[in-house]
Amino acid sequence: MQDSQLTKNALFASMKELMAKYPMEKIKIVNNVERCNMNQQSFYYRFKDNYDFVNWVYYL
């Protein structure tokens, strides 16, 4: 599997756990990337914002 796909899958798993606890509006990108031991630039390289990310997850 490509590194990019592994990164996206890690972000997805983290977001899934966060969304079980908090509403989407309360989740910040920094919360998600810290749980994956990444920096924010890794997220922004792939997605515009949290809504773009959730849109990707929806069409997964």
N, CA, C and O atoms as a Tinker XYZ file with bonds, in Angstrom:
   240  protein
     1  N      0.845000   -1.172000    0.000000    73     2
     2  CA     0.000000    0.000000    0.000000    64     1     3
     3  C      0.896000    1.242000    0.000000    63     2     4     5
     4  O      1.943000    1.248000    0.647000    81     3
     5  N      0.500000    2.267000   -0.705000    73     3     6
     6  CA     1.286000    3.488000   -0.789000    64     5     7
     7  C      1.303000    4.209000    0.548000    63     6     8     9
     8  O      0.379000    4.077000    1.351000    81     7
     9  N      2.369000    4.976000    0.778000    73     7    10
    10  CA     2.477000    5.754000    2.014000    64     9    11
    11  C      1.315000    6.725000    2.165000    63    10    12    13
    12  O      0.797000    6.917000    3.265000    81    11
    13  N      0.910000    7.335000    1.061000    73    11    14
    14  CA    -0.195000    8.290000    1.106000    64    13    15
    15  C     -1.474000    7.616000    1.594000    63    14    16    17
    16  O     -2.214000    8.186000    2.396000    81    15
    17  N     -1.728000    6.424000    1.117000    73    15    18
    18  CA    -2.926000    5.694000    1.538000    64    17    19
    19  C     -2.822000    5.282000    3.003000    63    18    20    21
    20  O     -3.820000    5.314000    3.723000    81    19
    21  N     -1.636000    4.899000    3.452000    73    19    22
    22  CA    -1.441000    4.558000    4.863000    64    21    23
    23  C     -1.700000    5.767000    5.754000    63    22    24    25
    24  O     -2.307000    5.649000    6.818000    81    23
    25  N     -1.236000    6.926000    5.308000    73    23    26
    26  CA    -1.462000    8.167000    6.057000    64    25    27
    27  C     -2.941000    8.479000    6.135000    63    26    28    29
    28  O     -3.453000    8.811000    7.204000    81    27
    29  N     -3.625000    8.376000    5.017000    73    27    30
    30  CA    -5.065000    8.646000    5.001000    64    29    31
    31  C     -5.815000    7.665000    5.890000    63    30    32    33
    32  O     -6.747000    8.059000    6.592000    81    31
    33  N     -5.429000    6.406000    5.873000    73    31    34
    34  CA    -6.087000    5.409000    6.715000    64    33    35
    35  C     -5.845000    5.676000    8.196000    63    34    36    37
    36  O     -6.742000    5.476000    9.015000    81    35
    37  N     -4.648000    6.124000    8.547000    73    35    38
    38  CA    -4.352000    6.464000    9.943000    64    37    39
    39  C     -5.193000    7.656000   10.381000    63    38    40    41
    40  O     -5.745000    7.661000   11.481000    81    39
    41  N     -5.289000    8.657000    9.528000    73    39    42
    42  CA    -6.119000    9.821000    9.839000    64    41    43
    43  C     -7.586000    9.426000    9.975000    63    42    44    45
    44  O     -8.293000    9.927000   10.850000    81    43
    45  N     -8.032000    8.536000    9.115000    73    43    46
    46  CA    -9.415000    8.059000    9.179000    64    45    47
    47  C     -9.703000    7.344000   10.499000    63    46    48    49
    48  O    -10.724000    7.606000   11.135000    81    47
    49  N     -8.820000    6.453000   10.910000    73    47    50
    50  CA    -9.026000    5.714000   12.156000    64    49    51
    51  C     -9.056000    6.664000   13.350000    63    50    52    53
    52  O     -9.870000    6.503000   14.260000    81    51
    53  N     -8.176000    7.642000   13.339000    73    51    54
    54  CA    -8.142000    8.624000   14.418000    64    53    55
    55  C     -9.415000    9.460000   14.441000    63    54    56    57
    56  O     -9.994000    9.684000   15.504000    81    55
    57  N     -9.849000    9.920000   13.275000    73    55    58
    58  CA   -11.065000   10.743000   13.193000    64    57    59
    59  C    -12.285000    9.955000   13.644000    63    58    60    61
    60  O    -13.173000   10.502000   14.299000    81    59
    61  N    -12.331000    8.695000   13.302000    73    59    62
    62  CA   -13.448000    7.846000   13.698000    64    61    63
    63  C    -13.552000    7.777000   15.225000    63    62    64    65
    64  O    -14.646000    7.860000   15.784000    81    63
    65  N    -12.410000    7.624000   15.889000    73    63    66
    66  CA   -12.396000    7.584000   17.354000    64    65    67
    67  C    -12.799000    8.937000   17.944000    63    66    68    69
    68  O    -13.556000    8.994000   18.913000    81    67
    69  N    -12.297000   10.012000   17.365000    73    67    70
    70  CA   -12.633000   11.340000   17.859000    64    69    71
    71  C    -14.117000   11.647000   17.688000    63    70    72    73
    72  O    -14.738000   12.240000   18.570000    81    71
    73  N    -14.683000   11.242000   16.553000    73    71    74
    74  CA   -16.089000   11.530000   16.288000    64    73    75
    75  C    -17.022000   10.716000   17.178000    63    74    76    77
    76  O    -18.186000   11.078000   17.353000    81    75
    77  N    -16.521000    9.629000   17.735000    73    75    78
    78  CA   -17.320000    8.854000   18.686000    64    77    79
    79  C    -17.461000    9.600000   20.007000    63    78    80    81
    80  O    -18.392000    9.351000   20.772000    81    79
    81  N    -16.530000   10.518000   20.270000    73    79    82
    82  CA   -16.526000   11.248000   21.536000    64    81    83
    83  C    -17.010000   12.692000   21.419000    63    82    84    85
    84  O    -17.619000   13.227000   22.346000    81    83
    85  N    -16.732000   13.327000   20.255000    73    83    86
    86  CA   -16.985000   14.752000   20.108000    64    85    87
    87  C    -17.740000   15.030000   18.818000    63    86    88    89
    88  O    -17.635000   14.264000   17.860000    81    87
    89  N    -18.509000   16.131000   18.783000    73    87    90
    90  CA   -19.140000   16.518000   17.511000    64    89    91
    91  C    -18.080000   17.034000   16.534000    63    90    92    93
    92  O    -17.023000   17.512000   16.946000    81    91
    93  N    -18.368000   16.934000   15.281000    73    91    94
    94  CA   -17.433000   17.322000   14.216000    64    93    95
    95  C    -16.920000   18.750000   14.399000    63    94    96    97
    96  O    -15.742000   19.018000   14.161000    81    95
    97  N    -17.778000   19.655000   14.815000    73    95    98
    98  CA   -17.412000   21.059000   14.946000    64    97    99
    99  C    -16.358000   21.291000   16.026000    63    98   100   101
   100  O    -15.652000   22.298000   15.990000    81    99
   101  N    -16.245000   20.378000   16.977000    73    99   102
   102  CA   -15.296000   20.523000   18.085000    64   101   103
   103  C    -13.935000   19.890000   17.788000    63   102   104   105
   104  O    -12.978000   20.117000   18.528000    81   103
   105  N    -13.838000   19.109000   16.728000    73   103   106
   106  CA   -12.596000   18.411000   16.409000    64   105   107
   107  C    -11.721000   19.304000   15.544000    63   106   108   109
   108  O    -12.129000   19.756000   14.475000    81   107
   109  N    -10.527000   19.544000   16.023000    73   107   110
   110  CA    -9.572000   20.354000   15.270000    64   109   111
   111  C     -8.580000   19.432000   14.575000    63   110   112   113
   112  O     -8.324000   18.317000   15.030000    81   111
   113  N     -8.038000   19.901000   13.489000    73   111   114
   114  CA    -7.080000   19.113000   12.720000    64   113   115
   115  C     -5.902000   18.708000   13.598000    63   114   116   117
   116  O     -5.399000   17.590000   13.496000    81   115
   117  N     -5.472000   19.613000   14.452000    73   115   118
   118  CA    -4.340000   19.314000   15.319000    64   117   119
   119  C     -4.648000   18.121000   16.240000    63   118   120   121
   120  O     -3.749000   17.335000   16.538000    81   119
   121  N     -5.894000   17.974000   16.691000    73   119   122
   122  CA    -6.268000   16.814000   17.510000    64   121   123
   123  C     -6.080000   15.526000   16.734000    63   122   124   125
   124  O     -5.582000   14.535000   17.269000    81   123
   125  N     -6.472000   15.540000   15.494000    73   123   126
   126  CA    -6.399000   14.349000   14.655000    64   125   127
   127  C     -4.949000   13.981000   14.340000    63   126   128   129
   128  O     -4.558000   12.824000   14.495000    81   127
   129  N     -4.156000   14.947000   13.902000    73   127   130
   130  CA    -2.792000   14.626000   13.494000    64   129   131
   131  C     -1.906000   14.253000   14.677000    63   130   132   133
   132  O     -1.001000   13.432000   14.532000    81   131
   133  N     -2.153000   14.844000   15.847000    73   131   134
   134  CA    -1.364000   14.481000   17.026000    64   133   135
   135  C     -1.588000   13.019000   17.411000    63   134   136   137
   136  O     -0.656000   12.338000   17.837000    81   135
   137  N     -2.796000   12.547000   17.264000    73   135   138
   138  CA    -3.093000   11.147000   17.579000    64   137   139
   139  C     -2.371000   10.202000   16.617000    63   138   140   141
   140  O     -2.135000    9.041000   16.951000    81   139
   141  N     -2.023000   10.684000   15.443000    73   139   142
   142  CA    -1.331000    9.869000   14.441000    64   141   143
   143  C      0.171000   10.116000   14.432000    63   142   144   145
   144  O      0.891000    9.552000   13.607000    81   143
   145  N      0.644000   10.954000   15.345000    73   143   146
   146  CA     2.065000   11.339000   15.388000    64   145   147
   147  C      2.529000   11.932000   14.061000    63   146   148   149
   148  O      3.596000   11.588000   13.554000    81   147
   149  N      1.723000   12.818000   13.512000    73   147   150
   150  CA     2.040000   13.512000   12.267000    64   149   151
   151  C      2.057000   15.008000   12.538000    63   150   152   153
   152  O      1.695000   15.462000   13.624000    81   151
   153  N      2.478000   15.758000   11.544000    73   151   154
   154  CA     2.360000   17.204000   11.659000    64   153   155
   155  C      1.185000   17.669000   10.801000    63   154   156   157
   156  O      0.677000   16.926000    9.961000    81   155
   157  N      0.773000   18.893000   11.026000    73   155   158
   158  CA    -0.398000   19.401000   10.312000    64   157   159
   159  C     -0.157000   19.488000    8.809000    63   158   160   161
   160  O     -1.096000   19.347000    8.026000    81   159
   161  N      1.067000   19.716000    8.401000    73   159   162
   162  CA     1.360000   19.821000    6.973000    64   161   163
   163  C      1.048000   18.517000    6.246000    63   162   164   165
   164  O      0.645000   18.536000    5.083000    81   163
   165  N      1.230000   17.394000    6.920000    73   163   166
   166  CA     0.884000   16.103000    6.312000    64   165   167
   167  C     -0.603000   16.051000    5.981000    63   166   168   169
   168  O     -1.003000   15.530000    4.939000    81   167
   169  N     -1.406000   16.593000    6.875000    73   167   170
   170  CA    -2.854000   16.634000    6.652000    64   169   171
   171  C     -3.182000   17.577000    5.493000    63   170   172   173
   172  O     -3.909000   17.216000    4.567000    81   171
   173  N     -2.627000   18.799000    5.563000    73   171   174
   174  CA    -2.955000   19.801000    4.549000    64   173   175
   175  C     -2.397000   19.457000    3.170000    63   174   176   177
   176  O     -2.879000   19.984000    2.167000    81   175
   177  N     -1.413000   18.601000    3.099000    73   175   178
   178  CA    -0.913000   18.139000    1.802000    64   177   179
   179  C     -1.987000   17.323000    1.082000    63   178   180   181
   180  O     -2.048000   17.314000   -0.147000    81   179
   181  N     -2.827000   16.642000    1.852000    73   179   182
   182  CA    -3.826000   15.747000    1.287000    64   181   183
   183  C     -5.239000   16.317000    1.276000    63   182   184   185
   184  O     -6.039000   15.987000    0.401000    81   183
   185  N     -5.548000   17.179000    2.255000    73   183   186
   186  CA    -6.915000   17.696000    2.399000    64   185   187
   187  C     -6.907000   19.189000    2.671000    63   186   188   189
   188  O     -5.945000   19.741000    3.205000    81   187
   189  N     -8.000000   19.825000    2.291000    73   187   190
   190  CA    -8.153000   21.263000    2.469000    64   189   191
   191  C     -8.512000   21.606000    3.920000    63   190   192   193
   192  O     -7.973000   22.553000    4.494000    81   191
   193  N     -9.421000   20.830000    4.499000    73   191   194
   194  CA    -9.884000   21.046000    5.866000    64   193   195
   195  C    -10.596000   19.780000    6.340000    63   194   196   197
   196  O    -10.623000   18.779000    5.625000    81   195
   197  N    -11.171000   19.821000    7.539000    73   195   198
   198  CA   -11.847000   18.637000    8.074000    64   197   199
   199  C    -13.036000   18.215000    7.214000    63   198   200   201
   200  O    -13.313000   17.023000    7.082000    81   199
   201  N    -13.731000   19.174000    6.636000    73   199   202
   202  CA   -14.890000   18.839000    5.808000    64   201   203
   203  C    -14.462000   18.152000    4.509000    63   202   204   205
   204  O    -15.142000   17.242000    4.033000    81   203
   205  N    -13.359000   18.579000    3.947000    73   203   206
   206  CA   -12.811000   17.916000    2.766000    64   205   207
   207  C    -12.409000   16.483000    3.124000    63   206   208   209
   208  O    -12.632000   15.553000    2.348000    81   207
   209  N    -11.824000   16.321000    4.288000    73   207   210
   210  CA   -11.422000   14.995000    4.762000    64   209   211
   211  C    -12.638000   14.088000    4.948000    63   210   212   213
   212  O    -12.628000   12.944000    4.495000    81   211
   213  N    -13.671000   14.582000    5.603000    73   211   214
   214  CA   -14.879000   13.767000    5.824000    64   213   215
   215  C    -15.551000   13.455000    4.496000    63   214   216   217
   216  O    -16.116000   12.374000    4.330000    81   215
   217  N    -15.500000   14.371000    3.563000    73   215   218
   218  CA   -16.041000   14.121000    2.227000    64   217   219
   219  C    -15.286000   12.963000    1.568000    63   218   220   221
   220  O    -15.908000   12.106000    0.940000    81   219
   221  N    -13.953000   12.924000    1.700000    73   219   222
   222  CA   -13.149000   11.816000    1.174000    64   221   223
   223  C    -13.563000   10.496000    1.838000    63   222   224   225
   224  O    -13.698000    9.472000    1.168000    81   223
   225  N    -13.762000   10.535000    3.156000    73   223   226
   226  CA   -14.160000    9.335000    3.891000    64   225   227
   227  C    -15.516000    8.840000    3.388000    63   226   228   229
   228  O    -15.713000    7.639000    3.206000    81   227
   229  N    -16.436000    9.756000    3.169000    73   227   230
   230  CA   -17.775000    9.397000    2.721000    64   229   231
   231  C    -17.738000    8.677000    1.377000    63   230   232   233
   232  O    -18.478000    7.717000    1.163000    81   231
   233  N    -16.877000    9.138000    0.474000    73   231   234
   234  CA   -16.793000    8.525000   -0.846000    64   233   235
   235  C    -15.788000    7.388000   -0.916000    63   234   236   237
   236  O    -15.534000    6.865000   -2.001000    81   235
   237  N    -15.214000    6.994000    0.203000    73   235   238
   238  CA   -14.242000    5.919000    0.278000    64   237   239
   239  C    -14.805000    4.638000   -0.178000    63   238   240
   240  O    -14.110000    3.622000   -0.178000    81   239
